[in-house]
Amino acid sequence: MGAMIASHLEPTVQVESALWASDARDLFDFEAAGARTRNFDLPRSAKIARVGGSLMPLEGRQPGPPDCEPLLQLCEENGAFWVDSAAPRARSSSKKLWLVVKDFPGASYALSEGDTIRMGCTRFYVRQLVADPGAGVQPELTLSDCHTTCHADEGPEGGVCRICLDGGCDEQGPLIRPCACKGSIEKVHLGCLRQWIRCRMGLVDEKGGNAYLGKQQNCDLCKQAYPSHVCLQGVKRPLVEVPQPAGPFMVLEQVARSSRATSSTGVLVATLAHDGTLTFGRSAEKAGFRVDDISISRLHAKISFREGKFMLEDNNSRFGTLVCMRRPYVLSQGETVSIQKGGAYVSLTLKLTSAADACRMPDGAAGGHSECSTEGSSSA
């Protein structure tokens, strides 16, 4: 009898969805009490779309109504399920699917280089993750929108450094022309400029702290951006020399808030060697790295180093901690994955269910929506 019951169990994806009334800035308010909910089962491939004020499944090639906005698609083949974007992948953040960190097993996500983290409206691109303390890897600080080089002044012309007012090449290195300034202020010693930039970045103390943010530095006079590299005797070197962080450490590129922008607002270098954790938030007192963004909670999230992995965790923040879904996500038996796109939130769980259990769905929450979706489950 037990074998007979087991033979009638079929893989089904149980879907719990919620739609927040506001879709501003592609945020979902996890604390909102008025979100409209709707739950249903999907036994095979289907799309989940936003239609008016609710979310609904579109199975097979079923056309949607005129106001239909496909959010994601659930694909099935030989009992295997995976989640993918319903539209061609685009750079715009509003077209991307975001994995909800707090709903992963252990309420944490193991980061990889190339991931994009979203906390409220603020995004970080994971540029480097260095787990080995003895690797000797230098942090990569070059901003994505600044790849320029200046050359040392090797000509016979004179001139003085506009910072120390000494001329020629001395212990501070050669004179360079790093910006558009002309006349008596066009030259500066490489060492003097590096020291000035280090002061701007708060790196005067050789011991340093657990984290620092490298930003694009501009000339105070002509406002031109300083180059990322300097060429000395044919060798290209970074203009800014930063202290070697103790491993394990990570390098996160803070991306501009506008979805249309491709520039960076800075590069965060943080060592986890001392405390093992770096917290993010709006509070200057509680957060290890403060983010000046009203959509960020006071103590929003943290990244810790555990068992050789950099683990991202949410701190019950209002707008959540998310990771961009870069490739189709394969569902495992009993696993729940939650995806957010704009004001829509969809949670999918792969389970083995019988025909009798298929119609026993949990009641809807705030919106009172609950249904059993059986369309397309019969044989052709």
C-alpha angles and dihedrals in degrees: 000000000000091000090050092053092047091051090061094054113107131184112260132172114227112209127203113184137181131188122201115212093230120064096180118146091355091281131144117205106221090189095053114120096197100063114133112235133199130176129197144150127250115198094178145007115326143144125242111217139180110239115181108306099346145052122245140171123252109199125205114335092333108151117233128227120269093266093049117132113187111219105179142338130233112213125199131188125166092341095311118120132197136171123230140164116282092218134042111286114262137180094241110104090222090064095052131093116232125206113225108232098201092061096056119102107282089014089265140101128213107232125223131192108271095036120131116217122202124199109177104308094336120098132195125193113212103231103165136011113183113184100169111083091202098047093102091215115163118225114251107231103166109125116234093238097046118067105144133131134207126196131228116257102255098160127107092253118115129220140141134248111260090217106046095017092225121128135226130014114320138148088306091064132243127331116260137184102228100167145016097280115126138198122020094351100049096095133064135170112257091229093049092051092047091052091049091051091047089054090051090051093047093246099128091110107078091209091056127183135272094276142015134179120227113207135181107274121213132195110264091219110041095019092225116144115254115242121261094228141026126211115224117183091334095312118116114220134173113265092220117058112199130186117267106256118227113251139284091053139149137209117212123184111216106219124213113266097234113092088217094055124090098185129104128240093201148319118255117211114190132173119209094189096103108039099009090226140074118197126206127206150116094264116097090201101047106030123080088209115029119215115197098215126119090216090062117089119234090256102015110164145332140219117213134178112235131162092347095310135104104233123199117207133181121225098213089278121182097240097028138233112271140183121207113248102234098179139014110297116227115216120225125209110280093004123132122208123183124203130192127199117171109309093344126097122187126183118193126192124184111218141160109244136172125229089255093054094046093083097045099093127165116258118260116256123218097355095041092228117151131153146155111233109206101152113129094014095110121086118266 
